Amino acid sequence: MTTIASGTDTLTRDALAVLQPGFTGTSAPSWLLRRLGEGLASVGLFGRNIATPAQVAALTAQLRAERDDVLVAIDEEGGDVTRLEVRTGSSFPGNHALGAVDDTALTEAVAHELGRRLAACGVNLNWAPSADINSNVDNPVIGVRSFGADASLVARHTAAYVSGLQSAGVAACTKHFPGHGDTAVDSHHAMPRIDAELAVLESRELVPFRAAIEAGTRAVMSAHILVPALDPVHPATLSRRILTGLLREELGYDGLIVTDGMEMQAISATYGIERGSVLAIAAGADAICVGGGLSDEPTVLRLRDALVAAVRSGDLPEERLADAAARVRALAAWTASTQTTTPSASVNGGGTSERGSSSAVGSDARTDVGLVAARRALKVTRGAHFAPVTEAPYVAALTPVANIAVGDETPWGVAAELRRLLPGTETGSFTGERAGAEALAAAGSRRVVAVVRDAHRHTWMAEALDILLAARPDTVVVEMGVPQSPPRGALHIATHGAARVCGLAAAEAIAEA
């Protein structure tokens, strides 16, 4: 059993319990272990904390030696957003690929296998899935993180994902309530706004969250977005009308409410993280996520002290803080009761299946379900200038700036996988208004494979494709973002995401076309 350090009063313990901080390093720092002993109940892992499966298992074991019911959270969506495989790319396609296949059994199998790998290394809370509807094709932060643009499709796959993940003993955290899909601003940088009417929100944004609640999601993450039809003053994370009135009372949700990262500019630049955290708990949030950018002990102490001071001043009811802390501990108890595996180094799967296999739940599902899903998600279109790629090509990666949720440290593309299938393949990365001309010059006489990511959102990228296709009509185009019609290129491959397995599936399609 967890032993709370003597001398730590109830109010301070509760203030620590509602925090979900990050830290730096691949082992737990002494300050973090000390705070776990004083009442801290959750820890968040980020890419900087991940080196090897064995290291992650040792890290979580170190945390549990101090507090046996600690919640160890991670932002592991699969697809473009991966922390467990941040340096290699994910073994699982993301939501958009799963939505493109539209097989809920496959989605559930992928989520279960992802959950199994998380549980195997001691992680028991996943800040996923994204239930956002990608209704704005120019959305800079959701995109392929969404199952799609149709509310019913997103709803059924959100429910399947929640069921699959939680069947592995890992709590799902459905996000970003009440829906981040119809935004044109990234909340990491500023405050997004959705001006849809209430009737639209009811029939669109809220549909997947209702499905997640019905599926039993153990946690829901709030969005740092302003939705005037619901609350014209406060962003969702700080809105009692949205978190308590809508989510708790109208939708009947009784699980943990987690905030998105409080250091994101939508909150930190407008309210500050201390005041924002107090307002979030008062509004109905139960756990404060912080640590993506701020990951030190002073940050934890500032937030702890701000919550304690708010209770003592009357700005935050003590019973609201106590209720929030109790919900955190209740989820920790649930995860402790569901753990059936001991953290180990066996995090990564392996193996392949026959190309084109549609089996999501056969005897090989544990090892190949991610690749099966990535292959099934491909949409391959042959153009008028189609010709097979029989010799090593030149891969021109037209590379946009990655959003913060994805990060720029995770590799993407098809070059590494194509090089194994067509030895001698060369590659280069290009960006900006001269990308097309520079890619042509670098390719020389070799066949060009142009790899893009949301070409419809980047004028320079679309113009680079125009240049490449005008000069080389036999160019192969691989779109690894949200595809827009019509497809372009001698061979156009839409992967619906940039996970490693999506790149492998695309490389196979190029080599075998």
BAKOLKE-725203 format. One record per residue: x, y, z of N, C-alpha, C in turn; residue in one letter. Coordinates in steps of 0.2 Angstrom, whole numbers, plus 5000, padded with zeros to 4 digits. Each point is the difference from the previous one (the first is absolute). Layout:
BEGIN
XYZXYZXYZA;...
END
This chain:
BEGIN
500449945000499650065000500450065000M;499850064997500350065000500050035007T;500650035002500050035006500150074999T;499650055003500150074999500450035005I;500550044998500550025005499650045006A;500349995006499750035006500150084999S;499550045003500150074999499750034994G;499849964995499650034995499350005001T;499750065000499350015002499549984994D;499449995002499549974995500050054994T;499950075001500050054995500649994995L;500550005003500649994996500149944996T;499849945003499949944996499550004994R;499550035002499550014994500250044995D;500450065001500250044995500649974996A;500449955003500549964996499649954996L;499549975003499749944996499750024994A;499750074999499750024994500550024994V;500749995002500550024995500249944996L;500150014993500349954996500650034997Q;500650015003500650034998500449954996P;500450044996500649964996500650015004G;500649974997500650015003500549994994F;500650025001500649984995500449945003T;500249974995500549945001499649934999G;500449955000499749934999500049965006T;500150045006499949965006499750065004S;499649985006499650055004500550045004A;500050065000500450055004499849995007P;500450025005499949995007499450045002S;499950064997499550055002499349964998W;499949974995499449974998499849945005L;500549965001499949955005499850025007L;500350065002499850035006499350025000R;499850044995499350024999499549955000R;500249944997499549945000499949985007L;500550005004499949985007499650055004G;499950064997499650055004499350014997E;499849964995499450004997499950014993G;500550024996499950004993499849934998L;499550004995499749934998500149994993A;500250044996500149994993500750034997S;500249974995500650024996499950004993V;500250044996500050004993500649994996G;500049954996500649984996500050044993L;500650024998500050034993500649974996F;500150024994500549974996500750005003G;500150065004500750015003500149945006R;499549975002500149955005500149934998N;499949994993500049944997500749984996I;500349955002500649974996499949934998A;499949965004499949934998499449975004T;499749944998499549975003500249985007P;500649975001500249985007500150065004A;500250064997500150065004499350035003Q;499550004996499450025002499749965005V;500149934999499749955006500450025006A;500650015000500450015006499850075003A;499850054996499850065002499350005004L;499649964997499350005003500049965006T;500549955000500149965007500350045005A;500450054998500350045005499550055003Q;499550024996499550045002499549965005L;499949944998499549965004500349975007R;500750005000500349995006499950055006A;499850064997499950065005499250005001E;499649994995499350005000499749954996R;499749955003499849944996499450014995D;499650055002499450014995500150074996D;500650024999500150064996499849994993V;499650054997499850014993500650024996L;500249964995500550024996499750014993V;500050064998499650024994500550014994A;499850004994500450014994499550024995I;500350044995499650034994500249954994D;499749945000500249954995499449994996E;499950044995499449994995500149954995E;500749984999500249964994500050054994G;500149974994500050054995500650055000G;499850064999500550065000500250025007D;499549995005500250025007500249945004V;500649995000500349945004500550025005T;500049985006500550015005500449935001R;499749955000500349935001500549994995L;499950024994500449994994500250064997E;500250055004500150074997500650004996V;500549965000500650004996500049964994R;499549964999499949954995499450014996T;499550035002499350004997499649945003G;499450015000499549965003499949934996S;499949955004499849934997499350004998S;499650055002499350004999499850064996F;499550004995499850054997499550045004P;499950074999499650045004499350004998G;499650045003499350005000499750014992N;500450044997499750014993500049944996H;500649965000500149944997499449955002A;499950005006499549955003499350024997L;499950075000499350024998500049994992G;500550004996500049994993499849924999A;500249965004499949934999499249995003V;499850035005499450005003499849935001D;500449965004499949945003500050005008D;499550015003500150015008500349945003T;500049944997500349945004500850014999A;500250034994500750024999500250055005L;499650065001500250055004500149975007T;499549965002500049985007500649955001E;500249964995500649965000500750045001A;500050054996500650055000500050035007V;499550035002500050035007500249955006A;499749944999500249955005500749985000H;500349994994500749995000500550065002E;499850064998500350055003500050015007L;499449985003499950005007500449955004G;500149944996500449945003500750035001R;500250034995500750025000500250065005R;499550045001500050055005500049975007L;499649955001499949975006500749965002A;500349974995500649965000500550045003A;500050064999500650055002499750045006C;499549985003499750045006499650064999G;499850024994499650064999499349975001V;499650045004499349985001499550064998N;500250054998499550064997500350024994L;499550004995500250034993499650064998N;500350054999499750064998499749994993W;499649964998499749984994499449965001A;499650004995500050024993499850074999P;500250034994499750064998499349994997S;499550035003499349994998499850064996A;500450044998499950064996499849994993D;499550034997499849994993500350054996I;500449984995500450044996499650044995N;499550045002499550034996500450064996S;500550035003500450054996500649974997N;500050004994500649964996500650045001V;500050065002500650045001500250005008D;499749965004500250005007500749985000N;500450055004500749995000500349955006P;499549975004500349965006499649945000V;499449994997499749935000500249964994I;499750014994500149974994500049925001G;500549974998500049935001500049975007V;499950045005499949985006499349985001R;499650024996499249995000499949944996S;499549965002499749944996499750034993F;499850065000499750024994499650065001G;499650024994499550065000499349985002A;499849945000499349985001499949985008D;499550035003499949995007499949935002A;499649974996499849935002500649954999S;500450014995500649964999500550015006L;500150075002500550015005499749975007V;499350015001499749975006500249925000A;499849974995500149925001500749985001R;500550044997500749985000500350025007H;499750065003500250025006499849955005T;499449985000499749955005500549934999A;500149984994500449944999500750015003A;500350064999500750015003500050005007Y;499550035003499950005008500049935002V;499549964997499949935002500749965000S;500350014994500649964999500650025005G;500150065001500550025004499949985007L;499450015003499849985007500049935001Q;499949964994500049935001500749975002S;500550044998500749995002500250025007A;499550035004500150035006500350075001G;500050034994500250075000499450054999V;500050055004499450055000500150044994A;499450014996500050044995499850075002A;500350064997499850065001499850044994C;499450004998499750024994500050085000T;500350024994500150085000499850024993K;500050074999500150055004499350045001H;499649985006499450025001499950085000F;499550034997499449974997500149994992P;500750004998500149984993500550064997G;500549984997500650054998500050004992H;499549964997500149994993499950064995G;499550045002499850064996500450065002D;500650005001500450055002500650024994T;500250065000500550024995500650025004A;500050005006500650025005500249945004V;500749995001500249955004500150035007D;499649975005500050025007500750005003S;500549974998500650005002500350075000H;499750044995500350074998499550065002H;499449985000499550065001499349965002A;499550055001499349975002499649994994M;499949944998499549984994499350025002P;499650014995499350025001499549964995R;499549975003499549974995499450035001I;499750034994499450045000499449964998D;500049945000499449964998499550015005A;499449994997499450015005499949945004E;499650005005499949955005499749944996L;499550004996499849954996500549964996A;500550044997500549964997500549975004V;500150035006500549965005499649945002L;499450005002499649945002500049944995E;500050024994499949954994500749984998S;500550045002500749984997500549995005R;500350065003500549995005499949955006E;499450005003499849975006499949924998L;499849984994499849944999500649945002V;500650014998500549965002500149995007P;499950065004500150005007499549965004F;499450004997499449965003500249934999R;500349984994500149934999500649985004A;500550045002500549985004499849995007A;499550055002499749995007499749935001I;499649994994499649935000500549945000E;500550014997500549955000500449995007A;499950055004500350005007500750035000G;500250054996500650035001500150025007T;500649995002500250015007500250075001R;500250044995500250075000499850044994A;499950065001499950054994500550065001V;500350024995500450065000499750064997M;500050055003499750064998500450044995S;499750044996500350044995500150075002A;500650034998500150075001499750044994H;499350005000499750044994499450035003I;499850064996499550045002499449984995L;499449985003499449984997499550055002V;499950054997499550055002499349975001P;499849964996499349975001499949965006A;500649985003499949965007500250055006L;500550044998500350055006500350064996D;499750055000500350064996500650035003P;500249985006500550045004500649955001V;499949945002500649965003500149944994H;500649984999500249954996499849935004P;499949954996499749945003500349975006A;500750015000500449975006499850045007T;499850064999499950055006499250015001L;499649964996499350025000499649955004S;499750025005499549965004499449984996R;499850054996499449984996500249944995R;500649994998500249954995500249945004I;500450005005500349945003499549975005L;499650055004499649975005499250004997T;499850054997499350014997499949954995G;500550004995499949964994500249935001L;500749995001500349945001499749955005L;500050035006499849965006499250005000R;499750055000499350005001499549984994E;500250034994499649984994500249944997E;500649985000500349944996500049955005L;500050015007500049955005500749965001G;500550044998500749975001500250015008Y;500349945002500250005007500749985001D;500450004995500749985001500550065001G;500649994999500550055001500050054994L;500050075002500150054995500750035000I;500449994995500750025000500150064995V;500350055002500250064995500549984995T;499950044995500649994995500650045003D;500650004997500650035004499950075001G;500050025007499950075002500550054998M;500649974998500550054997499950024993E;499549974997499850024993499850085000M;500250034995499950075000499350035000Q;499549954998499350025001499850025007A;500349965005499950025007500650045003I;500649984999500650035004500050074998S;499950024993500150074998499450045002A;499449975002499450045001499850005007T;500149955004499849995007500649995004Y;500649974998500549985004499949935002G;500549965001499949935002499749995007I;500250045005499850005007499250025000E;499850054997499350025001499649964995R;500349984995499649954995499949935004G;500549985003499949945004499450005005S;500050065004499550015005499350004997V;500050044994499350014997499849934997L;500549964997499849944997499749955006A;500349995005499749965006499450035002I;499950065001499450035002499449994995A;500249994993499549994995499849935000A;500449965003499849934999500549954998G;500650024998500649964998500249965007A;500349954999500349965006500749994999D;500350014995500749994999500350054996A;500650035002500350054996500649974996I;500050004994500649974996500550064999C;500649995002500550054999500749964999V;500450024996500649964999500350004993G;499650014995500350004994500550054999G;499950065002500550055000500350025007G;499650005005500350015007500049935003L;500649995002500149935003500550005006S;499950045004500550005006499650015007D;500349995005499750005007499750075001E;500350064999499750065001499350014997P;499949974994499450014997499449965004T;500249945002499649965004499850045007V;500550035003499950035006499650064999L;500150044995499650064998499349985000R;499849954996499349984999499749975006L;500449965004499849985007499850065004R;500450045001499950065004499550044998D;499950014993499450044998499349975001A;500049945000499449965002499850015007L;500549995004499950005008499850075001V;500450054997499850075002499350024998A;499849974994499350024998499549975004A;500149945003499549975005500050055006V;500650025003500050045006499750074999R;500050024994499750074998499349994999S;499749944999499350004998499950004992G;500550004996499950004993499949944997D;500249945004499949934998499749975006L;499449974999499749965005500449945002P;500149995007500549955002499649934998E;499450005000499749934998500049994993E;500150054995500149994993500749974999R;500550035004500749974999500049935003L;499749985005500049945003499649954995A;499550024997499649964995500549984994D;500350054998500549994994500549955002A;500350015006500649955002499749935001A;499450005003499749935000499949974994A;499850034995499949974993500749984997R;500550045001500749974998500149945004V;499950005006500249935004499649954998R;499350014998499649954998500249974993A;500250044996500349974993500649965002L;500550035004500649965002499849935003A;499550005004499849935002499749964995A;499650034995499849964995500649974996W;500550044998500549974996500449955004T;500150015006500349955004499749935000A;499350015000499649935000500049974994S;500250034994499949974994500749984997T;500650015004500649984997500149935001Q;500149974994500149935000500749984997T;500450054999500749984998500550045004T;500649985001500550035003500450044995T;500250065001500450044995500649964998P;500150004994500649964997500350044994S;500549974997500350034994499649984994A;499549965000499749974994499550054998S;500250064998499550054998499950004993V;500549984996499950014992499849934998N;499550004995499949944996500450004994G;499849954996500449994994499649964995G;500349984995499749954995499650044995G;499849964995499650034994499549954998T;499650024996499449964997500050004993S;499649964997500050004993499750074998E;500350034994499750064998499349994998R;499650055003499350004998499549975005G;500349965005499649975005499550045003S;499449985001499550045003499949975007S;500349965003499949975006500250055006S;499650025004500250045005500149975007A;499749945001500049975006500249925000V;500449994995500349935000500549985005G;500349944999500649985005500650054999S;500050034995500650054999499950075002D;499450015002499850075001500450045005A;500349965005500550045005500650034996R;500249974995500650024997499950044994T;499549994996500050044993499450044999D;499650015006499350044998500250074998V;500550035002500250074998500150004993G;500449954997500250004993499449984996L;499649965002499449984997499650064999V;499950045005499650065000500250054995A;500750015000500350054996499949984992A;500149934999499949984993499350014998R;499549985004499350014998499850074999R;500450055004499850074999500250034994A;500549974996500350034994499450014995L;500050064996499650014995500550024994K;500149954995500450014995499750014993V;500250054997499750034993500550004995T;499949974994500550004995499750064995R;500550044998499950064996500149984993G;499950054995500149994993500749984998A;500550025004500749994999500349955004H;499649955002500349955005500549954996F;500549995004500549954998500349975006A;500149945000500349975007500750035001P;500150005007500650025002500549945001V;500450004995500549945000500750015002T;500250065001500750015002499950055006E;500650015003500050045006499850074999A;499550035003499850074998500350055005P;499850064999500250055004499450035004Y;500049995007499550025004500050075002V;499650054998500050075001499550015006A;500250015006499550015005499950075001A;499450024998499850075001499750015007L;500450035004500050005008499750065003T;499450005003499750055003500350005007P;499950065004500150005007499549965004V;500249955004499649965003499650045006A;499449995001499750035006500349975007N;499950035005500349985006499849945003I;499349984999499849945002500349944997A;500250014993500449954997500750005001V;500350065000500750015002500449984993G;500650035000500450004994500649945001D;500049975006500549955001499849934997E;499449994999499849934997500150004993T;500349954997500150004993499449984996P;499950024994499549984996500250004993W;499549974996500249994993500049934997G;500349994994500049934997500849994999V;500450045000500749994997500349945004A;500050005007500449955003499749934998A;499349995000499749944998500149984993E;500050054995500149994993500749984999L;500550035004500749984999500149925001R;499749975004500049935001499749964995R;499550034996499749964995500350024993L;500350064999500350024994500750035002L;500549965002500750025002500250054995P;500350065003500350054996499550065000G;499449995003499650065000500350065004T;500050064998500350065003499450045002E;500150055004499550045003500350075002T;499550055000500250075002499350035003G;500150055004499550035003500050084998S;499450024998499950074997499450035003F;500150075000499450045003500150074997T;499450034999500150074998499850014993G;500150064997499750024994500549974994E;500649985002500449974995500149925000R;499549975004500049935001500049964994A;499650024995499949964994500650004996G;500350064999500650014996500649965003A;500050015006500649975004499949925000E;499449975000499949935000500249984993A;499850034995500149984993500850004999L;500350055002500850004999500349945004A;499849995006500349945004499849944997A;499449994997499949934998500449984993A;500250054997500349994993499649964996G;500249944997499649964995499649955004S;500149995006499649955004499350015000R;499649955000499250005001499950045007R;499550045000499950045006499449975004V;500149995006499449995005499950065004V;499550035000499950065004499549995005A;500350015007499649985006499850075003V;499350005001499750065003499649995006V;499850055003499749995007499550065000R;499349994998499550055000500250054995D;500149984994500250054994499550054999A;499349995002499550054999500150065005H;500349995005500150055005500650054999R;500549984995500650034999500150024993H;499950074999500150024993500649984997T;500650015003500649994998500149924998W;499649965003500149934999499649984994M;499450034999499649994994500450024994A;500350065001500450034994500649964998E;500349975005500649954999499749944996A;499449985002499849944996499850024993L;499850064999499850024993500750004996D;500550025003500750014996500249934999I;500049955005500249934999499649974995L;499350005000499649974995500150024993L;500150075000500150034993500649974997A;500550005003500749984998500049924999A;499749975005500149935000499349975001R;499649994995499349975001500049935003P;500549975000500049935003500250005007D;500050065003500150015008499549965004T;500249965004499549975005499950055006V;499450015002499850045006499749965005V;500350015006499849965006499850065005V;499350005001499750055005499949965007E;500450035005500049975006499650045005M;499650054998499650035004499349994998G;499550055001499349994998500050014993V;499849954996500050004992499450054998P;500150044995499550034997500049984992Q;499450014997499949984993500150054996S;500249994993500149944997500749975002P;500249945000500749975001500450034994P;500650015001500550024995500649965000R;500349994994500649964999499949944996G;500549974997500049944996499749945005A;500250015006499749955005499950045006L;499450005003499950045006499849965005H;500350005006499949965006499850045006I;499449995002499850035006500149965006A;500450015005500149965006499550015006T;499850075000499550025005500450005007H;500750024999500450015006500749984999G;500450035004500849994999500349965005A;499649955003500449955004500549964997A;500449975003500549964997499749944996R;499549975002499749954997499650024993V;499850065001499750034994500550014994C;500650025002500550014995500249934998G;500149955004500149934997499549984995L;499450015002499449984995500150044994A;500150065000500150044994500649984996A;500549985003500649984996499949934997A;499649965003499949934997499550024994E;499650045000499550024995500450034994A;500550045001500450034995500549944997I;500349965004500449954997499649944996A;499449995002499649954997499550024995E;500050074999499550024995500149984993A;
END
